[in-house]
Amino acid sequence: MDNGAKDAALRERAASVIPGGMYGHMAMGARMPANYPQFFARAKGARLWDVDGNEYIDYICSYGPMIAGYGNERIAARAEAQRRSIDIGNGPAANVVELAERLVGTVAHADWAVFSKNGNDATTTCVMAARAHRGRSKVLVARGAYHGSQPWANRRAPGAPGTEHGAFPEYAFNDAASVEGVVREHSGQIAGIMVSAFRHDAGSHQELVDPNFAAAVRRLCDQEDAALILDDVRAGFRLSLDASWSLLGIRPDLSAWGKAIANGEPLAATLGSERFRDAMKSVFVTGSFWYQSAPMAAALETLDVLHEENAPARLEALGQRLRDGIDEVARLHQERIRQSGPPQMPAVMFEDDPNCERGLALCSRLIEHGVYFHPWHNMFLSLAHTEDDIDRTIEAVDGAMGEL
Ligand SMILES: Cc1ncc(COP(=O)(O)O)c(C=O)c1O
């Protein structure tokens, strides 16, 4: 490990010109181990290099966007070619139609697409379309689920005063009785029920979706003439090349996408079924950069790559290899870990470690071994990871556990 002098110097400069030194999910601050770098200089494939030149096998994938490898040459070349012709102008390029057609042909519930930039935009657009459908205001959300930092979705921070939160009653994810109870209480005022692909709340063990819960949500939405809104921003295209709940045979009415759909180029999408087309037509949503065509070119190429490489199955196999290896190593070291979530998006945490102290210690050791893990957030596999990367990672976990 290089000594982190450049990172430390940048942190010091940042502290005076960026509130808190850094913000949002990428703020290392006091939350992550002290030896985690804040600033990076280079990324390629499944590797990251920090500003001090230290190299890491990366399991965060930029918190999701990177699915086909940092700097994937095919995707970058297609985006670059588009950028050379036109990126933004006074109207979109032709590829906005091509991409909408492609997504409508890829995601079974979708009959239309609207593009934007961030997951925030896509979940908010879903809320607006759902509300416009019958002129109702309430959208049920799962307690603790993350749908973005915008004030309606952000119950935690000052600056999001909560004036809107009455319109977002909470239910417990995977608990059919809970969502039924909340629907009963607000019946007649419900525009939609928002769900995550699975329970991937930061700081807790992950939970796959209970099929009975999913079926109950679908039934309740039909009963209330409300939208089933799937927030597939984080999981989209890692579990399935259709919407994630297609694995359960459940179709949402509206779905929100972002992160991986353009392999790191800024793009999000709201997809919807025919029933919500008029509602979507009636709402006004836009943004200066929402029509950029280079990210759309990147998305078209990303979709080709994901289909050609059968991404969900490949990521699952890599994730399972990692999971099995870590389980084995933990057994040898008599560490009580719990690996949760789908193998494509693994979370590795310790049992009985409510403040993640042991998780932080493991991650802090792993970074010294050149592996970038997260102590309390789900991680991500990509098509750029190789079996060799996984095996080296398992060796690193072995080394790191030995040092705990
Ligand atoms: C499930 C989910 N929804 C929405 C968002 C918000 O997306 P973005 O950060 O691109 O605005 C995120 C981001 O992590 C997410 O994980």
PDBQT file of the ligand as one rigid body, heavy atoms in Angstrom, charges set to zero:
ROOT
HETATM    1  C1  LIG A 501     -33.075   1.152  -5.256  1.00  0.00    +0.000 C 
HETATM    2  C2  LIG A 501     -32.617   2.530  -5.608  1.00  0.00    +0.000 A 
HETATM    3  N1  LIG A 501     -33.502   3.427  -6.047  1.00  0.00    +0.000 NA
HETATM    4  C3  LIG A 501     -33.142   4.665  -6.378  1.00  0.00    +0.000 A 
HETATM    5  C4  LIG A 501     -31.844   5.087  -6.250  1.00  0.00    +0.000 A 
HETATM    6  C5  LIG A 501     -31.452   6.472  -6.609  1.00  0.00    +0.000 C 
HETATM    7  O1  LIG A 501     -30.644   6.435  -7.742  1.00  0.00    +0.000 OA
HETATM    8  P1  LIG A 501     -29.622   7.608  -8.066  1.00  0.00    +0.000 P 
HETATM    9  O2  LIG A 501     -28.601   7.613  -7.008  1.00  0.00    +0.000 OA
HETATM   10  O3  LIG A 501     -29.085   7.256  -9.408  1.00  0.00    +0.000 OA
HETATM   11  O4  LIG A 501     -30.428   8.869  -8.108  1.00  0.00    +0.000 OA
HETATM   12  C6  LIG A 501     -30.876   4.194  -5.789  1.00  0.00    +0.000 A 
HETATM   13  C7  LIG A 501     -29.476   4.588  -5.615  1.00  0.00    +0.000 C 
HETATM   14  O5  LIG A 501     -28.691   3.944  -4.981  1.00  0.00    +0.000 OA
HETATM   15  C8  LIG A 501     -31.273   2.866  -5.463  1.00  0.00    +0.000 A 
HETATM   16  O6  LIG A 501     -30.387   1.964  -5.018  1.00  0.00    +0.000 OA
ENDROOT
TORSDOF 0
